[in-house]
Amino acid sequence: MKIGEIIKDKQPDVYRKLNKHEKKERKQEHLSFYDIQELMQGGIHVYKRHRGAFRQIK
């Protein structure tokens, strides 16, 4: 027997509250193509030479 089934049998009001809370968290954020492209380009690292060694700038 799963925990959800036990709570549903013994405390139905608590079970309903938990399910409502879970459904609210499932909403996904809609990102446009431009937003996704901008996020993917944000991880580019830039290196510069300083005293003969490469240093990461960004």
PyMOL Python script that loads the backbone (N, CA, C, O; Angstrom):
from pymol import cmd

cmd.read_pdbstr("""\
ATOM      1  N   MET A   1       0.840  -1.177   0.000  1.00  0.00           N
ATOM      2  CA  MET A   1       0.000   0.000   0.000  1.00  0.00           C
ATOM      3  C   MET A   1       0.891   1.248   0.000  1.00  0.00           C
ATOM      4  O   MET A   1       1.878   1.311   0.733  1.00  0.00           O
ATOM      5  N   LYS A   2       0.542   2.220  -0.811  1.00  0.00           N
ATOM      6  CA  LYS A   2       1.322   3.447  -0.887  1.00  0.00           C
ATOM      7  C   LYS A   2       0.874   4.442   0.171  1.00  0.00           C
ATOM      8  O   LYS A   2      -0.237   4.356   0.692  1.00  0.00           O
ATOM      9  N   ILE A   3       1.747   5.379   0.477  1.00  0.00           N
ATOM     10  CA  ILE A   3       1.447   6.385   1.504  1.00  0.00           C
ATOM     11  C   ILE A   3       0.255   7.240   1.083  1.00  0.00           C
ATOM     12  O   ILE A   3      -0.592   7.586   1.906  1.00  0.00           O
ATOM     13  N   GLY A   4       0.195   7.579  -0.216  1.00  0.00           N
ATOM     14  CA  GLY A   4      -0.921   8.380  -0.712  1.00  0.00           C
ATOM     15  C   GLY A   4      -2.264   7.709  -0.495  1.00  0.00           C
ATOM     16  O   GLY A   4      -3.243   8.377  -0.163  1.00  0.00           O
ATOM     17  N   GLU A   5      -2.323   6.398  -0.678  1.00  0.00           N
ATOM     18  CA  GLU A   5      -3.570   5.658  -0.465  1.00  0.00           C
ATOM     19  C   GLU A   5      -3.965   5.654   1.001  1.00  0.00           C
ATOM     20  O   GLU A   5      -5.148   5.767   1.319  1.00  0.00           O
ATOM     21  N   ILE A   6      -3.003   5.528   1.895  1.00  0.00           N
ATOM     22  CA  ILE A   6      -3.287   5.523   3.340  1.00  0.00           C
ATOM     23  C   ILE A   6      -3.821   6.877   3.772  1.00  0.00           C
ATOM     24  O   ILE A   6      -4.802   6.952   4.512  1.00  0.00           O
ATOM     25  N   ILE A   7      -3.180   7.953   3.314  1.00  0.00           N
ATOM     26  CA  ILE A   7      -3.637   9.301   3.679  1.00  0.00           C
ATOM     27  C   ILE A   7      -5.020   9.563   3.087  1.00  0.00           C
ATOM     28  O   ILE A   7      -5.861  10.188   3.734  1.00  0.00           O
ATOM     29  N   LYS A   8      -5.261   9.095   1.871  1.00  0.00           N
ATOM     30  CA  LYS A   8      -6.558   9.288   1.223  1.00  0.00           C
ATOM     31  C   LYS A   8      -7.671   8.614   2.027  1.00  0.00           C
ATOM     32  O   LYS A   8      -8.769   9.162   2.126  1.00  0.00           O
ATOM     33  N   ASP A   9      -7.411   7.439   2.600  1.00  0.00           N
ATOM     34  CA  ASP A   9      -8.409   6.718   3.389  1.00  0.00           C
ATOM     35  C   ASP A   9      -8.643   7.362   4.755  1.00  0.00           C
ATOM     36  O   ASP A   9      -9.785   7.490   5.195  1.00  0.00           O
ATOM     37  N   LYS A  10      -7.567   7.764   5.421  1.00  0.00           N
ATOM     38  CA  LYS A  10      -7.687   8.227   6.806  1.00  0.00           C
ATOM     39  C   LYS A  10      -7.888   9.740   6.931  1.00  0.00           C
ATOM     40  O   LYS A  10      -8.579  10.193   7.843  1.00  0.00           O
ATOM     41  N   GLN A  11      -7.291  10.530   6.023  1.00  0.00           N
ATOM     42  CA  GLN A  11      -7.383  11.987   6.104  1.00  0.00           C
ATOM     43  C   GLN A  11      -7.649  12.565   4.708  1.00  0.00           C
ATOM     44  O   GLN A  11      -6.734  13.094   4.077  1.00  0.00           O
ATOM     45  N   PRO A  12      -8.869  12.470   4.230  1.00  0.00           N
ATOM     46  CA  PRO A  12      -9.146  12.918   2.863  1.00  0.00           C
ATOM     47  C   PRO A  12      -8.940  14.426   2.653  1.00  0.00           C
ATOM     48  O   PRO A  12      -8.544  14.843   1.565  1.00  0.00           O
ATOM     49  N   ASP A  13      -9.200  15.241   3.674  1.00  0.00           N
ATOM     50  CA  ASP A  13      -9.014  16.687   3.504  1.00  0.00           C
ATOM     51  C   ASP A  13      -7.533  17.045   3.353  1.00  0.00           C
ATOM     52  O   ASP A  13      -7.195  17.929   2.566  1.00  0.00           O
ATOM     53  N   VAL A  14      -6.664  16.388   4.079  1.00  0.00           N
ATOM     54  CA  VAL A  14      -5.221  16.621   3.959  1.00  0.00           C
ATOM     55  C   VAL A  14      -4.729  16.168   2.581  1.00  0.00           C
ATOM     56  O   VAL A  14      -3.881  16.819   1.969  1.00  0.00           O
ATOM     57  N   TYR A  15      -5.268  15.055   2.106  1.00  0.00           N
ATOM     58  CA  TYR A  15      -4.883  14.529   0.793  1.00  0.00           C
ATOM     59  C   TYR A  15      -5.256  15.509  -0.322  1.00  0.00           C
ATOM     60  O   TYR A  15      -4.475  15.723  -1.249  1.00  0.00           O
ATOM     61  N   ARG A  16      -6.457  16.107  -0.230  1.00  0.00           N
ATOM     62  CA  ARG A  16      -6.887  17.089  -1.239  1.00  0.00           C
ATOM     63  C   ARG A  16      -5.987  18.320  -1.228  1.00  0.00           C
ATOM     64  O   ARG A  16      -5.644  18.846  -2.287  1.00  0.00           O
ATOM     65  N   LYS A  17      -5.602  18.782  -0.042  1.00  0.00           N
ATOM     66  CA  LYS A  17      -4.716  19.950   0.056  1.00  0.00           C
ATOM     67  C   LYS A  17      -3.349  19.660  -0.562  1.00  0.00           C
ATOM     68  O   LYS A  17      -2.783  20.510  -1.249  1.00  0.00           O
ATOM     69  N   LEU A  18      -2.824  18.470  -0.322  1.00  0.00           N
ATOM     70  CA  LEU A  18      -1.534  18.103  -0.885  1.00  0.00           C
ATOM     71  C   LEU A  18      -1.594  18.036  -2.407  1.00  0.00           C
ATOM     72  O   LEU A  18      -0.660  18.478  -3.076  1.00  0.00           O
ATOM     73  N   ASN A  19      -2.662  17.499  -2.962  1.00  0.00           N
ATOM     74  CA  ASN A  19      -2.805  17.412  -4.412  1.00  0.00           C
ATOM     75  C   ASN A  19      -2.954  18.790  -5.047  1.00  0.00           C
ATOM     76  O   ASN A  19      -2.413  19.031  -6.126  1.00  0.00           O
ATOM     77  N   LYS A  20      -3.680  19.698  -4.395  1.00  0.00           N
ATOM     78  CA  LYS A  20      -3.820  21.057  -4.934  1.00  0.00           C
ATOM     79  C   LYS A  20      -2.467  21.756  -4.964  1.00  0.00           C
ATOM     80  O   LYS A  20      -2.130  22.436  -5.934  1.00  0.00           O
ATOM     81  N   HIS A  21      -1.699  21.585  -3.901  1.00  0.00           N
ATOM     82  CA  HIS A  21      -0.368  22.202  -3.828  1.00  0.00           C
ATOM     83  C   HIS A  21       0.546  21.637  -4.904  1.00  0.00           C
ATOM     84  O   HIS A  21       1.331  22.375  -5.499  1.00  0.00           O
ATOM     85  N   GLU A  22       0.456  20.348  -5.158  1.00  0.00           N
ATOM     86  CA  GLU A  22       1.293  19.693  -6.164  1.00  0.00           C
ATOM     87  C   GLU A  22       0.932  20.172  -7.570  1.00  0.00           C
ATOM     88  O   GLU A  22       1.821  20.360  -8.400  1.00  0.00           O
ATOM     89  N   LYS A  23      -0.334  20.368  -7.845  1.00  0.00           N
ATOM     90  CA  LYS A  23      -0.768  20.815  -9.169  1.00  0.00           C
ATOM     91  C   LYS A  23      -0.302  22.242  -9.452  1.00  0.00           C
ATOM     92  O   LYS A  23       0.000  22.567 -10.601  1.00  0.00           O
ATOM     93  N   LYS A  24      -0.237  23.092  -8.441  1.00  0.00           N
ATOM     94  CA  LYS A  24       0.210  24.473  -8.636  1.00  0.00           C
ATOM     95  C   LYS A  24       1.681  24.533  -9.025  1.00  0.00           C
ATOM     96  O   LYS A  24       2.082  25.406  -9.795  1.00  0.00           O
ATOM     97  N   GLU A  25       2.483  23.624  -8.504  1.00  0.00           N
ATOM     98  CA  GLU A  25       3.913  23.626  -8.785  1.00  0.00           C
ATOM     99  C   GLU A  25       4.235  23.102 -10.182  1.00  0.00           C
ATOM    100  O   GLU A  25       5.339  23.340 -10.673  1.00  0.00           O
ATOM    101  N   ARG A  26       3.333  22.414 -10.824  1.00  0.00           N
ATOM    102  CA  ARG A  26       3.594  21.792 -12.113  1.00  0.00           C
ATOM    103  C   ARG A  26       3.527  22.766 -13.285  1.00  0.00           C
ATOM    104  O   ARG A  26       3.886  22.384 -14.399  1.00  0.00           O
ATOM    105  N   LYS A  27       3.084  24.003 -13.086  1.00  0.00           N
ATOM    106  CA  LYS A  27       2.979  24.953 -14.194  1.00  0.00           C
ATOM    107  C   LYS A  27       4.361  25.218 -14.769  1.00  0.00           C
ATOM    108  O   LYS A  27       5.325  25.451 -14.040  1.00  0.00           O
ATOM    109  N   GLN A  28       4.434  25.176 -16.101  1.00  0.00           N
ATOM    110  CA  GLN A  28       5.711  25.383 -16.766  1.00  0.00           C
ATOM    111  C   GLN A  28       5.774  26.788 -17.334  1.00  0.00           C
ATOM    112  O   GLN A  28       4.762  27.371 -17.724  1.00  0.00           O
ATOM    113  N   GLU A  29       6.971  27.310 -17.371  1.00  0.00           N
ATOM    114  CA  GLU A  29       7.193  28.638 -17.910  1.00  0.00           C
ATOM    115  C   GLU A  29       7.374  28.532 -19.420  1.00  0.00           C
ATOM    116  O   GLU A  29       8.138  27.696 -19.903  1.00  0.00           O
ATOM    117  N   HIS A  30       6.671  29.380 -20.159  1.00  0.00           N
ATOM    118  CA  HIS A  30       6.769  29.357 -21.618  1.00  0.00           C
ATOM    119  C   HIS A  30       7.881  30.310 -22.049  1.00  0.00           C
ATOM    120  O   HIS A  30       7.828  31.504 -21.754  1.00  0.00           O
ATOM    121  N   LEU A  31       8.874  29.788 -22.738  1.00  0.00           N
ATOM    122  CA  LEU A  31       9.974  30.600 -23.232  1.00  0.00           C
ATOM    123  C   LEU A  31       9.914  30.659 -24.751  1.00  0.00           C
ATOM    124  O   LEU A  31       9.656  29.658 -25.419  1.00  0.00           O
ATOM    125  N   SER A  32      10.155  31.842 -25.277  1.00  0.00           N
ATOM    126  CA  SER A  32      10.166  31.985 -26.726  1.00  0.00           C
ATOM    127  C   SER A  32      11.496  31.472 -27.276  1.00  0.00           C
ATOM    128  O   SER A  32      12.426  31.178 -26.525  1.00  0.00           O
ATOM    129  N   PHE A  33      11.564  31.373 -28.591  1.00  0.00           N
ATOM    130  CA  PHE A  33      12.779  30.901 -29.244  1.00  0.00           C
ATOM    131  C   PHE A  33      13.943  31.838 -28.932  1.00  0.00           C
ATOM    132  O   PHE A  33      15.058  31.381 -28.682  1.00  0.00           O
ATOM    133  N   TYR A  34      13.688  33.147 -28.944  1.00  0.00           N
ATOM    134  CA  TYR A  34      14.730  34.132 -28.668  1.00  0.00           C
ATOM    135  C   TYR A  34      15.249  33.989 -27.229  1.00  0.00           C
ATOM    136  O   TYR A  34      16.453  34.098 -26.993  1.00  0.00           O
ATOM    137  N   ASP A  35      14.352  33.747 -26.272  1.00  0.00           N
ATOM    138  CA  ASP A  35      14.768  33.572 -24.875  1.00  0.00           C
ATOM    139  C   ASP A  35      15.670  32.352 -24.713  1.00  0.00           C
ATOM    140  O   ASP A  35      16.681  32.414 -24.015  1.00  0.00           O
ATOM    141  N   ILE A  36      15.310  31.260 -25.349  1.00  0.00           N
ATOM    142  CA  ILE A  36      16.120  30.042 -25.263  1.00  0.00           C
ATOM    143  C   ILE A  36      17.489  30.263 -25.888  1.00  0.00           C
ATOM    144  O   ILE A  36      18.507  29.829 -25.349  1.00  0.00           O
ATOM    145  N   GLN A  37      17.504  30.940 -27.026  1.00  0.00           N
ATOM    146  CA  GLN A  37      18.771  31.212 -27.705  1.00  0.00           C
ATOM    147  C   GLN A  37      19.667  32.098 -26.833  1.00  0.00           C
ATOM    148  O   GLN A  37      20.876  31.878 -26.760  1.00  0.00           O
ATOM    149  N   GLU A  38      19.083  33.083 -26.183  1.00  0.00           N
ATOM    150  CA  GLU A  38      19.853  33.978 -25.316  1.00  0.00           C
ATOM    151  C   GLU A  38      20.414  33.231 -24.104  1.00  0.00           C
ATOM    152  O   GLU A  38      21.547  33.482 -23.694  1.00  0.00           O
ATOM    153  N   LEU A  39      19.631  32.317 -23.531  1.00  0.00           N
ATOM    154  CA  LEU A  39      20.105  31.533 -22.393  1.00  0.00           C
ATOM    155  C   LEU A  39      21.247  30.604 -22.784  1.00  0.00           C
ATOM    156  O   LEU A  39      22.182  30.409 -22.007  1.00  0.00           O
ATOM    157  N   MET A  40      21.179  30.036 -23.971  1.00  0.00           N
ATOM    158  CA  MET A  40      22.229  29.130 -24.412  1.00  0.00           C
ATOM    159  C   MET A  40      23.536  29.868 -24.695  1.00  0.00           C
ATOM    160  O   MET A  40      24.614  29.305 -24.505  1.00  0.00           O
ATOM    161  N   GLN A  41      23.454  31.108 -25.141  1.00  0.00           N
ATOM    162  CA  GLN A  41      24.662  31.868 -25.434  1.00  0.00           C
ATOM    163  C   GLN A  41      25.303  32.434 -24.179  1.00  0.00           C
ATOM    164  O   GLN A  41      26.453  32.869 -24.233  1.00  0.00           O
ATOM    165  N   GLY A  42      24.604  32.444 -23.053  1.00  0.00           N
ATOM    166  CA  GLY A  42      25.128  33.027 -21.831  1.00  0.00           C
ATOM    167  C   GLY A  42      26.268  32.245 -21.218  1.00  0.00           C
ATOM    168  O   GLY A  42      26.976  32.784 -20.367  1.00  0.00           O
ATOM    169  N   GLY A  43      26.480  31.001 -21.607  1.00  0.00           N
ATOM    170  CA  GLY A  43      27.497  30.173 -20.990  1.00  0.00           C
ATOM    171  C   GLY A  43      28.835  30.211 -21.689  1.00  0.00           C
ATOM    172  O   GLY A  43      29.712  29.406 -21.375  1.00  0.00           O
ATOM    173  N   ILE A  44      29.021  31.128 -22.635  1.00  0.00           N
ATOM    174  CA  ILE A  44      30.278  31.195 -23.373  1.00  0.00           C
ATOM    175  C   ILE A  44      31.353  31.810 -22.464  1.00  0.00           C
ATOM    176  O   ILE A  44      31.146  32.869 -21.872  1.00  0.00           O
ATOM    177  N   HIS A  45      32.479  31.144 -22.366  1.00  0.00           N
ATOM    178  CA  HIS A  45      33.576  31.636 -21.531  1.00  0.00           C
ATOM    179  C   HIS A  45      34.575  32.395 -22.402  1.00  0.00           C
ATOM    180  O   HIS A  45      34.857  32.006 -23.535  1.00  0.00           O
ATOM    181  N   VAL A  46      35.094  33.466 -21.855  1.00  0.00           N
ATOM    182  CA  VAL A  46      36.072  34.273 -22.578  1.00  0.00           C
ATOM    183  C   VAL A  46      37.383  34.200 -21.796  1.00  0.00           C
ATOM    184  O   VAL A  46      37.411  34.399 -20.581  1.00  0.00           O
ATOM    185  N   TYR A  47      38.462  33.914 -22.514  1.00  0.00           N
ATOM    186  CA  TYR A  47      39.769  33.782 -21.886  1.00  0.00           C
ATOM    187  C   TYR A  47      40.698  34.863 -22.403  1.00  0.00           C
ATOM    188  O   TYR A  47      40.589  35.289 -23.553  1.00  0.00           O
ATOM    189  N   LYS A  48      41.614  35.308 -21.550  1.00  0.00           N
ATOM    190  CA  LYS A  48      42.580  36.336 -21.895  1.00  0.00           C
ATOM    191  C   LYS A  48      43.934  35.918 -21.330  1.00  0.00           C
ATOM    192  O   LYS A  48      44.022  35.302 -20.268  1.00  0.00           O
ATOM    193  N   ARG A  49      44.969  36.264 -22.054  1.00  0.00           N
ATOM    194  CA  ARG A  49      46.316  35.952 -21.552  1.00  0.00           C
ATOM    195  C   ARG A  49      46.759  37.050 -20.602  1.00  0.00           C
ATOM    196  O   ARG A  49      46.639  38.240 -20.896  1.00  0.00           O
ATOM    197  N   HIS A  50      47.274  36.625 -19.457  1.00  0.00           N
ATOM    198  CA  HIS A  50      47.793  37.564 -18.467  1.00  0.00           C
ATOM    199  C   HIS A  50      49.050  36.950 -17.867  1.00  0.00           C
ATOM    200  O   HIS A  50      48.985  35.944 -17.161  1.00  0.00           O
ATOM    201  N   ARG A  51      50.195  37.564 -18.153  1.00  0.00           N
ATOM    202  CA  ARG A  51      51.503  37.072 -17.692  1.00  0.00           C
ATOM    203  C   ARG A  51      51.775  35.646 -18.187  1.00  0.00           C
ATOM    204  O   ARG A  51      52.339  34.826 -17.462  1.00  0.00           O
ATOM    205  N   GLY A  52      51.372  35.368 -19.409  1.00  0.00           N
ATOM    206  CA  GLY A  52      51.657  34.082 -20.015  1.00  0.00           C
ATOM    207  C   GLY A  52      50.640  32.997 -19.719  1.00  0.00           C
ATOM    208  O   GLY A  52      50.721  31.912 -20.294  1.00  0.00           O
ATOM    209  N   ALA A  53      49.685  33.259 -18.836  1.00  0.00           N
ATOM    210  CA  ALA A  53      48.692  32.261 -18.494  1.00  0.00           C
ATOM    211  C   ALA A  53      47.327  32.718 -18.985  1.00  0.00           C
ATOM    212  O   ALA A  53      47.061  33.917 -19.075  1.00  0.00           O
ATOM    213  N   PHE A  54      46.469  31.765 -19.302  1.00  0.00           N
ATOM    214  CA  PHE A  54      45.113  32.090 -19.720  1.00  0.00           C
ATOM    215  C   PHE A  54      44.254  32.307 -18.474  1.00  0.00           C
ATOM    216  O   PHE A  54      44.268  31.501 -17.544  1.00  0.00           O
ATOM    217  N   ARG A  55      43.502  33.419 -18.477  1.00  0.00           N
ATOM    218  CA  ARG A  55      42.600  33.720 -17.367  1.00  0.00           C
ATOM    219  C   ARG A  55      41.182  33.828 -17.903  1.00  0.00           C
ATOM    220  O   ARG A  55      40.952  34.329 -19.004  1.00  0.00           O
ATOM    221  N   GLN A  56      40.249  33.354 -17.116  1.00  0.00           N
ATOM    222  CA  GLN A  56      38.855  33.427 -17.521  1.00  0.00           C
ATOM    223  C   GLN A  56      38.297  34.787 -17.125  1.00  0.00           C
ATOM    224  O   GLN A  56      38.387  35.186 -15.963  1.00  0.00           O
ATOM    225  N   ILE A  57      37.718  35.503 -18.097  1.00  0.00           N
ATOM    226  CA  ILE A  57      37.205  36.840 -17.843  1.00  0.00           C
ATOM    227  C   ILE A  57      35.720  36.780 -17.466  1.00  0.00           C
ATOM    228  O   ILE A  57      35.301  37.364 -16.467  1.00  0.00           O
ATOM    229  N   LYS A  58      34.940  36.075 -18.270  1.00  0.00           N
ATOM    230  CA  LYS A  58      33.497  36.016 -17.994  1.00  0.00           C
ATOM    231  C   LYS A  58      33.113  34.618 -17.632  1.00  0.00           C
ATOM    232  O   LYS A  58      31.943  34.349 -17.362  1.00  0.00           O
TER     233      LYS A  58
END
""", "prot")
cmd.dss("prot")
cmd.show_as("cartoon", "prot")
cmd.util.cbc("prot")
cmd.orient("prot")
